[in-house]
Amino acid sequence: MKTRGLIFGFLAGLAIVAASGCQRNIVRAEPTSVASPPHEEPLPQPTAATPPADSEPVPVPEPAASTPPPIEIEPQPAPPRPRPAPAEAEAPKPKPDAPAPEIAPQLSARQQADATRRTTDAVRVAEKNLQASTGKRLNASQKDLVEKIQDFLAQAHEAIRANDWVRAENLAQKAQVLSAELLKAL
């Protein structure tokens, strides 16, 4: 009998501990929000129509005031801003005119030589194909292709001057592919 009482006491204690919940993850109710009353449209006022000459004038009922007048709340002044410390005020601000540094992968000498060769080859082919279209009558889509090729070539030359051979090669290949499409369309 005594063991039954101990087991019952232990189980009751365990049930109390289990029912109390986790102390680390306490769930709190969200505070209630104060919503402004819904905006009610005023009822349209009936317009007085001219009654026929033989009828009696009908009195127009006055609309009852259904909403109380709005309560005016005085705005509270904003708290004063703390003044910056003298060191913060004198700190030089970075100039936004400075261009962002460009990130380019570092190539070994052999990789750079290969990228240089592939880039110059692609630029030559694209320029040669572009030259084949000069003097010919082009439709709107062909003129658009010519503009895109010229843009890619200009960007490729800019990347070459910046010594960004990966980007230059990518742009030159795009120009070459578009110039091949242009030749097919001619």
Contacts in CASP RR format, 6 or more apart in sequence:
PFRMAT RR
TARGET T0000
AUTHOR 0000-0000-0000
METHOD contacts of the structure
MODEL  1
MKTRGLIFGFLAGLAIVAASGCQRNIVRAEPTSVASPPHEEPLPQPTAAT
PPADSEPVPVPEPAASTPPPIEIEPQPAPPRPRPAPAEAEAPKPKPDAPA
PEIAPQLSARQQADATRRTTDAVRVAEKNLQASTGKRLNASQKDLVEKIQ
DFLAQAHEAIRANDWVRAENLAQKAQVLSAELLKAL
40 66 0 8 1.000
40 67 0 8 1.000
43 63 0 8 1.000
45 63 0 8 1.000
46 60 0 8 1.000
48 60 0 8 1.000
51 57 0 8 1.000
51 58 0 8 1.000
102 162 0 8 1.000
102 164 0 8 1.000
104 162 0 8 1.000
104 163 0 8 1.000
104 164 0 8 1.000
104 166 0 8 1.000
104 167 0 8 1.000
105 166 0 8 1.000
107 115 0 8 1.000
107 165 0 8 1.000
107 166 0 8 1.000
112 165 0 8 1.000
115 165 0 8 1.000
115 166 0 8 1.000
115 168 0 8 1.000
115 169 0 8 1.000
116 165 0 8 1.000
118 169 0 8 1.000
118 172 0 8 1.000
118 173 0 8 1.000
119 156 0 8 1.000
119 160 0 8 1.000
119 165 0 8 1.000
119 168 0 8 1.000
119 169 0 8 1.000
119 172 0 8 1.000
120 172 0 8 1.000
122 156 0 8 1.000
122 169 0 8 1.000
122 172 0 8 1.000
122 173 0 8 1.000
122 175 0 8 1.000
122 176 0 8 1.000
123 153 0 8 1.000
123 156 0 8 1.000
123 157 0 8 1.000
123 172 0 8 1.000
123 175 0 8 1.000
123 176 0 8 1.000
125 176 0 8 1.000
125 179 0 8 1.000
126 149 0 8 1.000
126 152 0 8 1.000
126 153 0 8 1.000
126 172 0 8 1.000
126 175 0 8 1.000
126 176 0 8 1.000
126 178 0 8 1.000
126 179 0 8 1.000
127 153 0 8 1.000
128 179 0 8 1.000
129 149 0 8 1.000
129 176 0 8 1.000
129 179 0 8 1.000
129 180 0 8 1.000
129 182 0 8 1.000
129 183 0 8 1.000
130 146 0 8 1.000
130 149 0 8 1.000
130 150 0 8 1.000
130 153 0 8 1.000
130 179 0 8 1.000
130 182 0 8 1.000
132 183 0 8 1.000
132 186 0 8 1.000
133 142 0 8 1.000
133 146 0 8 1.000
133 182 0 8 1.000
133 183 0 8 1.000
133 186 0 8 1.000
136 186 0 8 1.000
138 146 0 8 1.000
141 185 0 8 1.000
142 182 0 8 1.000
142 185 0 8 1.000
142 186 0 8 1.000
145 178 0 8 1.000
145 181 0 8 1.000
145 182 0 8 1.000
145 185 0 8 1.000
146 182 0 8 1.000
148 178 0 8 1.000
149 175 0 8 1.000
149 178 0 8 1.000
149 179 0 8 1.000
149 182 0 8 1.000
152 171 0 8 1.000
152 172 0 8 1.000
152 174 0 8 1.000
152 175 0 8 1.000
152 178 0 8 1.000
153 171 0 8 1.000
153 172 0 8 1.000
153 175 0 8 1.000
155 171 0 8 1.000
156 168 0 8 1.000
156 171 0 8 1.000
156 172 0 8 1.000
156 175 0 8 1.000
157 168 0 8 1.000
159 165 0 8 1.000
159 167 0 8 1.000
159 168 0 8 1.000
159 171 0 8 1.000
160 168 0 8 1.000
END
